[in-house]
Structures are given as structure tokens and as C-alpha cells.
Amino acid sequence: MNLSVKFKPPCAMPNGLQCINDEIFIIDQFTDNVFVIDQKGKVKRVINTITENGSGVTIGGGFLWTASNGRTKAREYRSTDTHMPWIYKLDLNSGEMVDRFPTPDGGGIHGIEWDEGKIWITGFNPKALILVDANNFKEIKKIPINQEVAHGLARVEDGIWCADRRAKEIIKYDVDNGDELEKIKFPKDGPDPHGLSIDNNGTLWYCDAVHPPPTTRDFPEIGTIQL
């Protein structure tokens, strides 16, 4: 594994990210807005959202999807806050809400990943990766996992990677039977992998929000993992 810090992010708490072509969408847990940057870190635009305690982000079906983890502790409350976990379906340009869905298990949510008309979601009650239909959010499949704090997700041809912020690792699972296919362990003094995505060149991107404390980093970061 070749772990490389690329740059400091343009936001305070990058909690989730999604690579789409040559752009990276980052959800900031501090403002709950989505920063769109290029692969050198230059901000191209910012999308304001009604997400609360934003944790994950994905793009699919022509929409922006955000993981709204519930009651925020990073910013002041807004009139749109519900203090409940949701998956928001938002206009990709304006960030305005198109629809919203409760999480499959009724609990918090970190990772979210588009998969050809379906969406993978991290569940915590019990710990699992849950696949739902993006149209009606009916559960299609549930893969039990044993990670401490399942976070960012990255769908690849032969499986799905899931980051674990607390354990400092990412694990690739077989999407058919849930078998563990591969594990990458970060150094003890390395970043806490929150968001996770993969670009067109097969490079994994991660972000570390440096939240909640304690952490091993003094600043948030975005980096890559060459497999």
C-alpha cells in the first residue's frame, strides 16, 4: 500500500467524498455543504445543503445524495434541522431537496454509495452494509460486518470497500456473500479514514475529518491509496 497525503481540504471537517470523473465531491461536517474540487484541491463550486451532521455523499441517477447523521454538534441549529438521520436526495446543481428517506435501521448513517440504481448504506443496528433500491428504499440485501465504526464506501468491480475510522483500516467485501476479500491497515499514527471513494484510474481517495477527538492528526486531510 502506498499512502499519500495530497492536500489540506477547503473545508474544516471533510467527512465524506465521492470521485466523479475529474471532480471530487466533499461533504463538510462543519457547514454541511458540499465542496466540489479538482484532484489538486482547487474549489470549483460549493453546493449548500440542508444536511445535518453530514457524513457521507454520493452521486447517482442525476442527483446528489447525502448521509444526514442526525443532531449536529459542529454548527448552530437551522430551521431545516430535524435532529433525525436521513438520506437526502438533492438537486445536483442547487442542492435543493428532491426527496428524503429514513435510514433502513432507524439509526445513524456514515457511508453511502451509488450502485447502478441501488444505494449501499452503512448500518449500525446491527452492524451491516445495507443495499436498498434508490427509488423506494426497500431493502435488497444486508451484509453483516464486524467493523468498529463503518464509514466511507467505495464500490469496485469485485466488491465494496468500507472504511473504519476507529480501527484505521479499510476492508473489501464480496457483495454476494459478504466474505472479507482484502484488508488495508493504516499506521497507528496515520489518518482516520472517514470518507472513501475510487477514481477512474483505480486510485482510492480518503478524507480525515479530524473529528471526533482524540485523533492522531492536527489538521484535516485528503489523500490517496495506491493499491
N, C-alpha and C positions, 0 to 999 in steps of 0.2 A: 504494500500500500504506500502510495506517495501522497502525503497530506500537505497541502499548501494553503497558507493564508493569502488571499488575493487582495483584500482591501477592507477598510472600515466602511460600514454601510452608511447610507444617507439618513438613517433614522436611528432612534435611541434603542429600540428593542425589536430587532428583526426576529420574529418568532416562526414564520413560515415563508417558504419561497417556492416558486414554480418557474421552470425554464420553458419558454415557448419560442422556438426559432432562435433569434439572436437577442431576445429580451428576457429579463428576469423580473418576475413579479414578487415583491416582498411585502408581507403584511407586518405592520409595526404595532406591537402590543401597546405601545405608549399612546399613540394617537388613534389607532385602529384604522388608519388609512393605508392604502396600497401604493407603494412606490414602484414605479416601473423604471428599470435601469438597463444599461447595456452591460456586456460582460467585462467592462473595465470600471464599472461603478458609476458612470455618468447618468444622472437622473434625466429621463426623457419626459415623464409626466407623473402626476400624483392623482390618485383616484380616492376621493372622500367616500367613506362608507359608514353605515350605521352599526357595524360590527361592534360588539362589546367584549373586551378581553380577547382580542383576536389572536388566534393560534395557528391556523393553517389556511392555505389558499391553493386553489387550483383553477384551471381554465378548461372549459369543455362545452360543446353544444352551442358555442357562440356567447357564453355567459361567464361571468366571474363568480366563483363560489368561495365563500369564506366560512371558516370554522369559528363560530362565536361561542367562546368558552363559558360565558356567564358573567357574574358580577365582577366588574373591573375594580382593580386596586391601583392601577397605574395613572389614571386620569380622573378628572371631575366627572360626575354623572351628567348625562344628557337626557333630554326629554324622550328620546327614542330608546333608551336603555330599558330592558325588561328584566335584567338580572337572571335570565334563564339561558341555557345552552340552546343554540340554533345552528342549522346550516342555512346560510343565506345564499339565495340565487339573485345575482345583481347584474344590472346592465354593464356590459364590459367597458363602455366609454364613460358613462356618467356616474356609475356606482349606485344608481337608484335601485331600490329593492323591487324585484320582479315577483319573488315568492320566498317563502321560508319554510323550513321543515324542522320538527323536533329531532333530537338525536335518537337513534334506534333504541338505546338503553335508558334514555331519560337523564343521562349523566353528562359530564363534561366531555369536551372533544378537543383534540390537538391536531392529529393528522387527517388530511383529506386529499384524495387523488382521483382524478377522472380516469375512466377506463372504458372507452367506446360505448357511451350511453349509460354507463353504470358508474358508481362512485364508491371507492373504498374509504372507510372511516375507522378511526381508532376508537375502540370501546373499552370501558373500564369496569363494567358491572355485568358479567365478568370481563376480564381482560381478553380482548379479541380484536381481530381485524374483520370488519363487517362490510359486506358488499351489498349495495342497495341499487334499485332501479332509479335512475335520475328523474324519471317522470312522475313517479308516485311514491318513491322512497320505501317501497316494500322490500323487505329483506330477501336477498337471494342466497346468500351464503355467509357463514360465520366460521372463522378460523381461530381457535383458541391459541393464545400466546402467553409466554411467561416473562415478558419484559417488565422492568420496574416502572418506567414512565414512557410508554409508547408515544412517539411524537411524529415527525415528518415521514411521509411515504413517497416512494418513487417506483412506479410500475415499469418493469423491464420485460423483455420478450419472454424470459424463462422464469419470471417470478415477480415478487414485490419486496422492495427494501423497506425496512421500518427502523427509524432511529430511536434510540433510547437515551434521553437526555441525562438521566441519573446514572445509568450504568456506563455511559460513554462508549456506546457501541452501536453499530447498525447490523441488522440481520436480514438476510434474504430468505423469503419463504416461498415454497411451492404453492401456487394459488389454487391447485386442485385438492391437495391433501393436507396442506399446512406444514409439511416437513421443512425443517431448517436446512437450507442448502449451503449457506455461506455466512460467515460472521467476520466483521471487521471491528477490531478493538482499538479505541483511541488511547493515546498515552494518558497516564494519570494527571499530568499537568496540561493536557490538551483541552480543546474546546468541548463544550457540552452541545452535542448536535440536536438542535431544535428542528428547524426546517430541513427538508431534504428534497432534491429533485435531480433529474438527469437531463443533460442537453443532447443535441443531435449527434454529437461526437462520442457519446457514451461516457462522458465525464460526470461524476456525481458532484453536485453542489450542496453545501450545507450552510446554515447560519446559526450563530450562537447569540442568543438574546441577552446573555449575562443576567438572567433573571429566572427564577428567584434565587437569592443568595442562600448559602455560600457558593461561589463559583471559583474556578481557577484562572479566570481571565479578568482583567481590569477594564476591558472595553469590548463592545460587541464586535463581531467579525463575520465576514463571509469568505468561504474558502472552497477548495475543490479536493476531490479524492480521485486519483488516477487508479483504476482497478488493474 
